[in-house]
């Protein structure tokens, strides 16, 4: 249940979703690949893995400050390995049903994953691909920069302030907070309760959407 039900009392022009951890769970697959990469470069796995979620691969690689590496090539290796390993990727409970209930031009996915990886993971999880999807290739600055969310709103033809963002990871939450949109935090993949001022939701099993007379969307608790 949400910590703050404000998002259930407002109509929105569009819903914008992060992908990993928000509509599907790819943690096991991502951590398998990044563990291999970290060990190859002598990086402490335990402290490194919590930092990978929600960020573009190129940004994660660059943050390590490793000398003498080709960051683009390293990120490409990670992406290809992740495309090939989708074992255990599943939808966040109820996500596919919820997304399928939304009008096609009133929702988008904004992910730090490259497009090929995003499509592969969504297919593996049984999550529908949207008409509008912003991926790592579409922005010059990844999350926590809000550029991806603002671009998604633009492509849907709405103002970002008329949108509700669904997020889970720290960098994505920061992007949403600075975007000008409202925020709902999905907690399905969080091992511990979150301390957040934002509305929270564990899964999509108990939510639906109502289409208002003017075409706006209202999130409803079932």
C-alpha positions as semicolon CSV with decimal commas, in nm:
position;residue;x (nm);y (nm);z (nm)
1;X;0,000;0,000;0,000
2;X;0,125;0,354;-0,066
3;X;0,281;0,558;0,210
4;X;0,107;0,864;0,067
5;X;-0,209;0,825;-0,141
6;X;-0,182;1,162;-0,318
7;X;-0,105;0,997;-0,653
8;X;-0,439;0,812;-0,632
9;X;-0,631;1,138;-0,619
10;X;-0,493;1,306;-0,929
11;X;-0,553;1,265;-1,302
12;X;-0,249;1,232;-1,531
13;X;-0,192;1,266;-1,902
14;X;0,062;0,981;-1,903
15;X;0,243;0,723;-1,693
16;X;0,621;0,686;-1,732
17;X;0,788;0,365;-1,614
18;X;1,143;0,266;-1,539
19;X;1,202;-0,095;-1,650
20;X;1,441;-0,298;-1,431
21;X;1,301;-0,332;-1,081
22;X;0,985;-0,142;-1,173
23;X;0,801;-0,356;-1,430
24;X;1,036;-0,655;-1,429
25;X;1,295;-0,812;-1,200
26;X;1,633;-0,873;-1,364
27;X;1,849;-0,843;-1,053
28;X;1,983;-1,199;-1,059
29;X;2,084;-1,183;-1,425
30;X;2,236;-0,835;-1,398
31;X;2,435;-0,924;-1,088
32;X;2,570;-1,242;-1,251
33;X;2,713;-1,043;-1,540
34;X;2,843;-0,752;-1,337
35;X;3,005;-0,989;-1,086
36;X;3,203;-1,147;-1,370
37;X;3,303;-0,803;-1,494
38;X;3,402;-0,676;-1,149
39;X;3,617;-0,981;-1,073
40;X;3,793;-0,940;-1,406
41;X;3,894;-0,587;-1,307
42;X;3,978;-0,654;-0,941
43;X;3,676;-0,463;-0,806
44;X;3,526;-0,558;-0,470
45;X;3,199;-0,725;-0,566
46;X;3,012;-0,674;-0,238
47;X;3,051;-0,296;-0,242
48;X;3,017;-0,266;-0,620
49;X;2,692;-0,452;-0,693
50;X;2,460;-0,216;-0,503
51;X;2,579;0,068;-0,730
52;X;2,485;-0,087;-1,065
53;X;2,107;-0,065;-1,047
54;X;1,924;0,195;-1,252
55;X;2,234;0,336;-1,423
56;X;2,359;0,302;-1,780
57;X;2,640;0,050;-1,824
58;X;2,871;0,318;-1,964
59;X;2,812;0,534;-1,656
60;X;2,878;0,242;-1,422
61;X;3,203;0,161;-1,602
62;X;3,317;0,523;-1,605
63;X;3,250;0,564;-1,233
64;X;3,515;0,303;-1,155
65;X;3,795;0,520;-1,292
66;X;3,985;0,219;-1,424
67;X;4,307;0,315;-1,607
68;X;4,377;0,202;-1,961
69;X;4,036;0,059;-2,047
70;X;3,804;0,128;-2,337
71;X;3,486;0,217;-2,147
72;X;3,264;0,188;-2,453
73;X;3,398;-0,160;-2,529
74;X;3,357;-0,269;-2,166
75;X;2,996;-0,144;-2,158
76;X;2,927;-0,319;-2,489
77;X;3,058;-0,647;-2,343
78;X;2,831;-0,612;-2,042
79;X;2,530;-0,536;-2,260
80;X;2,590;-0,832;-2,491
81;X;2,636;-1,065;-2,195
82;X;2,311;-0,939;-2,044
83;X;2,126;-0,991;-2,374
84;X;2,245;-1,352;-2,376
85;X;2,155;-1,418;-2,011
86;X;1,787;-1,366;-1,929
87;X;1,748;-1,663;-1,697
88;X;1,524;-1,582;-1,402
89;X;1,389;-1,254;-1,540
90;X;1,022;-1,217;-1,442
91;X;0,762;-0,943;-1,437
92;X;0,692;-0,750;-1,120
93;X;0,366;-0,908;-1,009
94;X;0,072;-0,775;-1,210
95;X;0,284;-0,545;-1,430
96;X;0,196;-0,698;-1,767
97;X;-0,178;-0,683;-1,698
98;X;-0,152;-0,325;-1,575
99;X;0,051;-0,205;-1,875
100;X;-0,183;-0,376;-2,119
101;X;-0,474;-0,185;-1,963
102;X;-0,320;0,153;-2,051
103;X;-0,393;0,346;-2,373
104;X;-0,097;0,293;-2,607
105;X;-0,004;0,661;-2,642
106;X;-0,032;0,740;-2,273
107;X;0,258;0,542;-2,131
108;X;0,627;0,499;-2,195
109;X;0,927;0,315;-2,058
110;X;1,238;0,512;-1,966
111;X;1,528;0,275;-1,904
112;X;1,903;0,298;-1,861
113;X;1,936;-0,021;-2,066
114;X;2,021;-0,012;-2,437
115;X;1,720;-0,080;-2,663
116;X;1,825;-0,432;-2,763
117;X;1,863;-0,535;-2,400
118;X;1,538;-0,367;-2,296
119;X;1,340;-0,551;-2,563
120;X;1,507;-0,881;-2,473
121;X;1,427;-0,846;-2,104
122;X;1,068;-0,737;-2,162
123;X;1,011;-1,034;-2,391
124;X;1,163;-1,269;-2,133
125;X;0,936;-1,130;-1,861
126;X;0,622;-1,124;-2,078
127;X;0,595;-0,746;-2,044
128;X;0,453;-0,559;-2,346
129;X;0,678;-0,319;-2,534
130;X;0,545;0,038;-2,541
131;X;0,488;0,265;-2,838
132;X;0,734;0,509;-2,680
133;X;1,052;0,382;-2,517
134;X;1,351;0,593;-2,413
135;X;1,670;0,390;-2,379
136;X;2,040;0,447;-2,308
137;X;2,105;0,551;-2,669
138;X;1,847;0,831;-2,660
139;X;2,012;1,056;-2,400
140;X;2,359;1,198;-2,349
141;X;2,315;1,204;-1,971
142;X;2,168;0,902;-1,792
143;X;1,982;0,889;-1,463
144;X;1,994;1,065;-1,216
145;X;1,964;1,327;-1,491
146;X;1,590;1,367;-1,573
147;X;1,652;1,404;-1,947
148;X;1,506;1,061;-2,030
149;X;1,179;1,128;-1,852
150;X;1,145;1,472;-2,007
151;X;1,208;1,325;-2,352
152;X;0,945;1,057;-2,296
153;X;0,686;1,320;-2,205
154;X;0,780;1,521;-2,513
155;X;0,738;1,220;-2,742
156;X;0,399;1,146;-2,589
157;X;0,298;1,507;-2,649
158;X;0,239;1,593;-2,282
159;X;0,399;1,814;-2,019
160;X;0,625;1,636;-1,772
161;X;0,427;1,789;-1,486
162;X;0,120;1,603;-1,612
163;X;0,293;1,266;-1,572
164;X;0,329;1,006;-1,297
165;X;0,665;0,829;-1,287
166;X;0,702;0,472;-1,158
167;X;1,055;0,406;-1,027
168;X;1,251;0,184;-0,790
169;X;1,625;0,261;-0,787
170;X;1,800;0,551;-0,619
171;X;1,929;0,715;-0,937
172;X;1,588;0,682;-1,100
173;X;1,413;0,827;-0,798
174;X;1,650;1,125;-0,813
175;X;1,572;1,168;-1,184
176;X;1,200;1,163;-1,113
177;X;1,231;1,407;-0,824
178;X;1,403;1,667;-1,042
179;X;1,187;1,611;-1,350
180;X;0,877;1,793;-1,231
181;X;0,655;1,483;-1,240
182;X;0,485;1,301;-0,953
183;X;0,649;0,981;-0,832
184;X;0,537;0,636;-0,720
185;X;0,811;0,405;-0,588
186;X;0,779;0,032;-0,660
187;X;0,927;-0,168;-0,373
188;X;0,896;-0,525;-0,504
189;X;1,270;-0,577;-0,545
190;X;1,379;-0,394;-0,229
191;X;1,496;-0,641;0,038
192;X;1,425;-0,395;0,319
193;X;1,143;-0,143;0,379
194;X;1,209;0,192;0,215
195;X;1,221;0,519;0,404
196;X;1,080;0,759;0,146
197;X;0,842;1,054;0,145
198;X;0,696;0,930;-0,183
199;X;0,402;0,700;-0,238
200;X;0,508;0,334;-0,251
201;X;0,358;0,022;-0,403
202;X;0,479;-0,337;-0,368
203;X;0,325;-0,467;-0,692
204;X;0,055;-0,396;-0,948
205;X;-0,182;-0,664;-0,822
206;X;-0,407;-0,421;-0,638
207;X;-0,406;-0,124;-0,874
208;X;-0,595;-0,040;-1,188
209;X;-0,655;0,265;-1,404
210;X;-0,966;0,465;-1,482
211;X;-0,995;0,670;-1,801
212;X;-1,147;1,010;-1,726
213;X;-1,392;1,183;-1,961
214;X;-1,116;1,418;-2,079
215;X;-0,883;1,125;-2,154
216;X;-0,666;1,156;-1,846
217;X;-0,564;0,855;-1,636
218;X;-0,641;0,803;-1,270
219;X;-0,462;0,536;-1,069
220;X;-0,703;0,334;-0,857
221;X;-0,659;0,095;-0,566
222;X;-0,853;-0,227;-0,624
